[in-house]
Amino acid sequence: MAKEKDEKGITVKKEADMPEWYGQVVVKSQLADYSPIKGCMVIRPRGYAIWQKITDKLNFLIQSKGVQNAYFPLFIPESFFKKEAEHAKGFSPEVAWIAGKEEGERLAIRPTSETIIYDSYSKWIRSWRDLPLKMNQWCNIVRWEVSDVKLFLRSREFLWQEGHCVYATEKECEDEALGYLDDYRKVSEELLAVPVLLGQKTEKEKFAGAKKTFTIEGFMPDGKALQMGTSHNLGQGFAKAFGINYTDNEEKSQLPWQNSWGISTRMIGAVVMTHSDDKGIVLPPLLAENKLVIIPIIFEESKDKVLAECKSLAKKLKEFSPILDDRDEYTSGWKYNQYELIGVPLRVELGPKDLEKKQVVVVRRDTGKKEFVPQTDLSHRITEILSTMQKEMLESARKRLKEATLEVADWKGFLKVINNRKLVLATFCGEENCEEEIKTKTGGATSRCIPLSWLGQSESQKQKDLAGKKCVHCGSNAKVNCYFAKNY
């Protein structure tokens, strides 16, 4: 059966057709394109501009915590991976290897940089005065398990940041790991207008080599969770493996504690899926490079006056980085469609009647709501509309997340919610074999996280909360509350 399409030829956004709709929107809105290299993608300027907004926001947040940006090699000796066995085992299926003739061993193209960075840390850290050490790098990553690219969501090569910090105490290490996780929440909610769940991964789902893994999880309109960022308490395992130690203020040798944390360009995918529609992408105003487009409504007898006023408006509104589309080879309707497709937040229309009334028409991309605004109040009103739009986009997405989240008490209810493409909150035993059986029986549902809000309670309160409750799947005594869903 042919899939339903809108007038632009984009597959209409429905749960069953979400992958096709998503790919078309990303390509036609000029965010990214497919590469001739299998499993890879091309990020176009419009997409990279979004990534730049994300990097700017996160750099501001982490640098206020004393984190410095640095850069480490793309290539990692095979012997480095073998130093931390659990880490090596976890990444072995994803590593792309090249022959390292001069080094006498294979070199990996980094799937993550813990090992190459911690080799340097073993040279740089000597004394308690060297701690805490806080570094971050923005770079590309290669993971070779993917052959079919899902633009921004899954590809062999992608862009990300990875922070790596070293501390004298575990408390400081974990407190800051959670602090970076909250920075990710701020990026996602305050900039992208994508609400997230904050939690801790189960033992089965935690990062290879970590003591604990924390996560922010989004939930997309097609009923799949999206891991949008993680932060790890690495414990002391990497420090021990790489010989990172320091002399404390009593002249005793100590092993430090480490965390690592990262987000990637899949955040852009979350924006597209959460907010966009059959007309194209919808960008939250803070994420948009150009906040508005000015479109003259042209009639021959008033053309010169309208164009002159539009040019004047563009200068007056320069703080919003406006686009002035005064091309006369395209109709106004064609232009409306074009800027809806690429997600410009506001459209400002000005025609001869507006000129007479000294007003403009302002149209919101997300709701299509029109408003007549006097030119004397235009800059102030646009600021208000953009602020309202940013806020309402987040509120709308939060409402959808809340409506999609259901708490269940038994396996029958669990299956029903998962089959209905919703997010499940259920009591769970925490055992890896039970989790694997859940995944098998549901055709792919996995644990997403144990809510931080639940983990933050006192032990007595958690025990009281779980008293008499059983695991939703196996019937053993419940140890945690946990979110489950199918995922990207």
N, C-alpha and C positions, 0 to 999 in steps of 0.2 A: 504494500500500500504506500502510495506517495505521501511523504511527510507534509504537513501543513506549513505553508510559508507565508510571510507577510509580503507587502509590496516591494520591499528591497531584496527579496530573495533569501532572507534570513529565516532559518527554521524557527517556528514559533516556540517560545520558551515553555516547554512542558517537561515534567519529570522524566518521562521515557526518552525524550529526544534531547536531554540536557547536554550530553557530550557533543553532539553535532551543532546544536545552537551555540554552545560556548565557543567552539573552534571557529565558527563563522564570525561571531561577534568580535573575537580577538583579532582575526585577520582583516576583516572589513573595516574595523575602526582604526587600523594601522598601528596597533600596539606591538604586534609581533608577526613573524611569518615562519613558515617551515623551511628547513635548511636542506641542501642536497646531501648533507652528512647525516646518515641514519641516526635517529634518536636525539638530534640536536635542534636548536631553534635560533632564529635571528630576532633580537630585540630591536625594534624600530625606535626612532627618536621619541615618538609619543609615549611608548612604553618605558623607555629609559628615563624620560622626564618624571614619570611616576616613581620609579626606583630612586631617582635623585631626591625627591621630596621625602621618601622614607629614610634615606641615608642621612639627610640633613636633620630630620627630627630625632633620630636615634643618636646621632653624634652629639647633638646638644644635650640629650639626657645622660649619656654615659660619660661624657667628658666632664660634666658637673660632679661626677663621682670619682674623678681622678684617673679615668681610663685614657691611655694614649694609643693612637693608631700607629701600627707598624706593618711590615710586610715580610713574609717568610717564603722560602723556596717552594716552587710548584712540585718538585720531585722529592720523594722520600725513599731512603734506602730500605730494602726489604728487612734488613736486620733490626731496624727501628721498630717495625711492627711486631716482631717476635719478642721484644722486651716485655710487652704487656699482653699476655696470652689471651685473655678474655676479649680485649679490644681487637686483637688480630683476627680471632675467630669470628667476631661479629661482622667485620668488614670484608673478610676474604672473598665472598661471592661478588662484591661490587668493585674490586680494585682492578684498574687498568695498568698493566705492567709494560715496561720497555726495557730493553737490554742496556745495562750500565757498564759498558766495556771498560771504561777508565776506573770505575769504582770497584770492579770485580764482583758485583752483585746486581740483581735486578733493581730497578727503580720504579716506584709506584707514582702515578700521577695522583695528586692528593685527593682522597675521598673525604678527608678531614685532616686537621693539622696538629692534633695533640702531640704526636711523636716528634715531628721535626721542630716544633716550638719548644718542647720540653727538653730536648737536647741542648738548646741554647740556654734555657733557664738553669740547667745544671751548671753552667759556666758563670752565669751572672749572679746567682744567689749564693752568698757566703755567710752573711750575718743577719741577725734579726732586724738590723737597720735597713736591709734591702726589702723588707716586707711592710705592707703588702705590695706585690708587684701586679699591676693591672694593665693588660694590653689587649688590643683588638685589631683584627685585620679584615679589610674588605677585599674579597678575592673571588676567583672562580673555583668550582669544585667539579670533579669528574667521578661519576659512579656508573659503572658499566652494565648495570643490571637491566637497563631500559633500552628497548629497541623502538617502540612506538611512542613518539613524543606526544605529551599532552601539554600544550603551550602554557608556560609558567608553572604548571603543577608538577610535571614529572618529565625530566629529560636527562640525558647522559651528562651534559654540562650545564651548570647553572651558576648564578651569582648569589653570594651570601656574605654575611659577616660572621666571624667567630671570635668571641672574646675568651681570653684565657688568663685567669688570675690565681695568685698564690698568696696564702695567708698563714699566720702563725697558729690560729685556732680554728677548730671546726665551726664554732658558733659564728665567727665572723664570715667564714667561707659560705656557710649555708644562708645566713642572713642576706648576704650580698647576692647569692644565686637567686634568691627570691626577689630581691630588689630589681635585678635585671629582668626577671620575668614580669614584674609589674611595669617596667619600662616598655616591654613588648606590648603589654595590655594598653598602655597609653598610646603607642603608635597605632595599634589596631583600632581602638575605639575612638580616640580623639582625632586622628588624622584620616583613617580609612572608613570610619563609621561602621566598622564590623565588630559586633559584640563577641566576646570570647568567654569560655569557661577556663578558670585557673585550677590546676590540680597537679597531682603527683601520679606518674606512671606506675603501673604494677611492676612486679619483678620481671614478668615475662616481656613487657614492652619497654623497659628502661634501656638507656644507651649502653652499648657494650663497654664494660670497664668502669661504669659509674656506680657509686653507692646509692644515689637517688637521682631520678630524673623528674623535673617539673616541666609542665607544658601549658601552653594556651591553645585551646581547641575552638575552632569555628564550626558552625553547622550550616551547610549550604542548602539552598531551597530544594534541591533534588533529593534530600534525605541522607546525605553523606557528610560525615565529619571531615574536617581538614585540620591536620596538625600545622599550626602556623608559627610556632616558635618553641624552642626548648632551652632549658637551663639545667645544668647538672652539678650536683655535689659529687666530685670525683673521688672524694676520700683521700687516701694517701698512697693508693696503688701505683699511680703513675710516678709519683715522687720517688717511691722505692725502686721502681723499675728503671728510672732514668738517673738515679743518683742525685736527686735534688735534695739537699739538706742544708741546714744553716746552724750557726752557733748562736745560742740564745744569750741573754744578758748575764747568765751565770756560767758562761763558757762551756755549756753542754751542747752536744750535737743533737739536732732535732729534725724530724721529718715534717715538712709543711703540709697544709691542706690545700686542695685545688678545686676550682670550678671552671666550667666552660659553658658557653651559651651562644645560640645562633638563630638568626632568621634568614629567609631567602626570598627570592623573587616570586615564590608561590603566594606571597601576600598580595601581589597584583592579581593573581587568579582569584583570590578570595573577594577582592573588590568587584571584579567583573561579575562573578556568580551571584554575589549578594545583592547588588543594586541594579544591574542592567536589565534591559527589556528587549522587546522585539524591534525596537527602533535603533538599538545600538547600545553603547555603554552609557552609564550614568556615573559621573565622577562627583564625589563629595567636593564642595568648593575648595577646601583647604588643600586638596590633592591636585587640583586642576592648575595647569600652567597658565592658561587663559581663562579668566573668570567669566568673560562674556564676549559675545559677538554682536556687532552693530550691523544691522541689515537695513539699507535704505529701501523704501517702497517707492519705486520709480514710475512716474508718468512724465511724458516728454515735456509738457508745459511747465512742470515744477522741478524738473530734474536737477538743474544747477543749484537751486536754493536748497533742496533736500540734501544733495551731496555735500554742499558747503557746511551745512549744519551737522551732518554726520561726522565730517572731519573735525569739526570743532568739538563735538562730543568725545571723540576718540582722544583728543588731547586732554580734555577735562577729566576723563576717566582713566588716565594712564596708570594709576595705582592698581588697577584691576587687570593690567596687561591685555587690553581689548584687541580683538580682531575686527578690522573694518573690512567687510566684504562689499566693495563697491563695483564688482565686476558686472558688466552689463550683458554678458553673453549667457548668463544663467538667470532663471526666474527666481523670484523670492521664495516660492514653494520648494524649488530644488535646493536652495540654500538652507531652508529650514531643516529639510531632511538630512543634508550633509552634516550640519553641526549637531543635530540630534544623534547621528551615527557616531561621531567622535567624542560626544559627551561634554560639550561646553555647558557649564552650569546654567547660564542665563542668556537669553536672546533679547536684544534691545531692538525694537522696530521703530522706524520713524518715516512717516509719509507726509503728504501735503496737509492733511487735516490735523495731524499731530503738530506740524509746524505752526499752523494757525493758532492752535490751542496752547502752544509752548509746553508740550508734554511728549512723552514717549510711551510705548507699550513694552513692558518687561514680562517675559515668559520664563517660568521655571522649567528646567529640563526634567526634573524628577516627577512633577505632578502635572505639568502642562498648564498650571494656573497663570492667568493673565492679570496684569495690573497696570492701570494708567497712572503714570508718575509724573508730576510737574518737573520740568527741567531744573528749576531752582532748588529742588530737594533731591535731585537724582543721586548724587554720590552718597549722601547719608542713607537714602532708602535702599540703594543697592547693597550697602554694607549690612543693613538690617536683614534684607532678604537672604543674602548669602549665609549669614549667621544662623538664621532660622532654618534654612535648608540643611545645613550641616547637622544641626541638632535633631531635626525631624527625621533625617535619613537614619541616624543612629537609633532613635526611638522606634522607628518602624521596624528596623532589623531586630531590635531587642524583643519587640512584641512577637515577631515570627519565631524567634528562638524559644521564647517562653511557651508559646502555643505548641511548639514541636517537641517539648520535653515532657515526658510522662514517667511517673514513678509507678513501678509494678511490684507486686508481692509474690507472684508465682510464675512458673515457667510458661504456662499457657498465655498469661498476660504479656510476658517478655516476647514470645514469638509473635504475638499479634501486633505489638508496637513496632518491632523490627520489620515485619512484613509490610507495615503501613509507612515505612520510610521515616520513622520518628527516632528521637533520641531517648534512650532508656536510662533511668536511674533506678538501681536495684541493689539489694544487699548481696554480698559476694564473699566467698571463702578466701579468695586471694591465691589459690593454688594454680600453678601453671598448667597442669594436666586438665583441670576443670575448664580453664580459660580456652585451651586448645579445643576441647570438645564443644564449647559454646560456638566457637568460630566455625567448626565443621558442620554442626547441626543447623546453623543459621545461614550458611552459605557466605560467610565472610564477616560477620559482626565481631568486632574486637573491643576490648576495654579501651576507653579513651583516657580517662583519668579518675582518680579519687579526689573529690572536691577539696580544695585547700580550706574552704570555710568549715568543712567537717573535720579535717585533720587538725585545724587550729583549736578545737575544743579541748578541754581537759580530758585526761584518760578516764576519769570517773564518769564524765558526761558521755563520752563515746561508748563506754561499757553499758551505761544506762540506755543509750539510744539503740544499741544492738541486742539488748537483753531478750532472750527467747526467740530471736530472729534467725532464720536459716538462709543459707546460700540459695539464690533463686534458681540455680541449676541443679546442684548435686545434693542439696539438703543438709550439708554439714553446717556447723555453727558459723554464722556470718562474722567476718572480721572487719569488713569495711563497707561503706557505701561507694558505688562506682557507676560511672557513666559507660554505656555501651552503644555502639552504632556501627554501621558499615562506613567505610572510609575511603578517601582517595589515597 
